[in-house]
Amino acid sequence: MDLIFQDRTAEVKKEILSIAKLLRRRTRQTWDEINAITERVTHISESVCDQAQEVAKNISEKSKAAAQALKTKLCDAVDLTRKLIAQAKKWSPAIGSFPIG
């Protein structure tokens, strides 16, 4: 079974840039918009992590050393991304709780 890994970098970059633009304004509406963007980015990131885990599962333990090294890097990236997602969920009211002063 061939898995196609969808690169969603441009989509996430666009969302992150929209946060930067919103931060220039400091209103309650701005925070609501930022939280909505954060929620979209976390959903995209979760989807990418799921795809990456499927790809990693399909790399056989009998694969060449180079493939195993890439699998390790991919798994490390997924673990780090999942930690960032958990932090985003912790601090965003749409998906957690954000302490707004």
C-alpha positions as CSV (number, residue, x, y, z in Angstrom):
1,M,0.0,0.0,0.0
2,D,1.5,3.3,-1.1
3,L,0.8,6.3,1.2
4,I,1.0,9.8,-0.1
5,F,2.2,12.3,2.4
6,Q,0.5,15.6,1.8
7,D,2.7,18.7,2.4
8,R,0.6,21.3,4.2
9,T,3.4,23.7,5.0
10,A,2.0,26.5,2.9
11,E,-1.4,26.1,4.5
12,V,0.1,26.4,8.1
13,K,2.4,29.2,7.1
14,K,-0.6,31.2,5.8
15,E,-2.4,30.7,9.1
16,I,0.7,31.7,11.2
17,L,1.2,34.8,9.1
18,S,-2.5,35.8,9.7
19,I,-1.8,35.5,13.5
20,A,1.1,37.9,13.1
21,K,-1.1,40.4,11.4
22,L,-3.8,40.1,14.0
23,L,-1.4,40.6,16.9
24,R,-0.9,44.3,15.8
25,R,-4.5,44.8,17.1
26,R,-5.0,44.0,20.7
27,T,-8.8,43.5,21.1
28,R,-10.9,40.7,22.4
29,Q,-12.0,40.0,18.8
30,T,-8.4,39.6,17.9
31,W,-7.8,37.0,20.5
32,D,-10.9,35.1,19.4
33,E,-9.6,35.1,15.8
34,I,-6.2,34.0,16.9
35,N,-7.8,31.1,18.9
36,A,-9.8,30.1,15.8
37,I,-6.6,30.1,13.7
38,T,-4.7,28.1,16.4
39,E,-7.5,25.5,16.4
40,R,-7.2,25.2,12.6
41,V,-3.5,24.8,12.8
42,T,-3.7,22.2,15.5
43,H,-6.2,20.2,13.4
44,I,-3.9,20.4,10.4
45,S,-0.9,19.4,12.5
46,E,-2.8,16.4,14.0
47,S,-3.7,15.3,10.5
48,V,-0.1,15.6,9.3
49,C,1.2,13.7,12.4
50,D,-1.3,10.9,11.7
51,Q,-0.1,10.7,8.1
52,A,3.5,10.7,9.2
53,Q,2.9,7.9,11.7
54,E,1.3,5.8,8.9
55,V,4.4,6.4,6.7
56,A,6.7,5.4,9.6
57,K,4.7,2.2,10.2
58,N,5.3,1.2,6.6
59,I,9.1,1.5,6.9
60,S,10.1,-2.1,7.6
61,E,12.6,-2.9,10.4
62,K,14.5,-4.7,7.7
63,S,14.9,-1.5,5.7
64,K,18.3,0.0,5.0
65,A,20.1,2.0,7.6
66,A,19.3,5.3,5.8
67,A,15.6,4.5,5.8
68,Q,15.7,3.6,9.5
69,A,17.5,6.9,10.2
70,L,14.8,8.8,8.4
71,K,12.1,6.9,10.2
72,T,13.7,7.9,13.5
73,K,13.8,11.5,12.5
74,L,10.2,11.4,11.4
75,C,9.1,9.8,14.6
76,D,11.0,12.4,16.6
77,A,9.4,15.2,14.6
78,V,5.9,13.7,15.2
79,D,6.6,13.4,18.9
80,L,7.7,17.0,19.1
81,T,4.8,18.2,17.1
82,R,2.3,16.4,19.3
83,K,3.8,18.1,22.3
84,L,3.3,21.5,20.6
85,I,-0.3,20.5,19.8
86,A,-0.9,19.6,23.5
87,Q,0.5,23.0,24.5
88,A,-1.7,24.8,22.0
89,K,-4.7,23.0,23.3
90,K,-3.8,23.9,26.9
91,W,-3.6,27.6,26.1
92,S,-6.4,28.2,23.6
93,P,-9.9,28.7,24.8
94,A,-11.3,27.2,21.6
95,I,-9.5,23.9,22.4
96,G,-8.3,24.4,26.0
97,S,-8.0,27.5,28.3
98,F,-6.0,30.6,27.5
99,P,-5.3,33.0,30.4
100,I,-6.2,36.4,29.1
101,G,-5.0,39.1,31.4
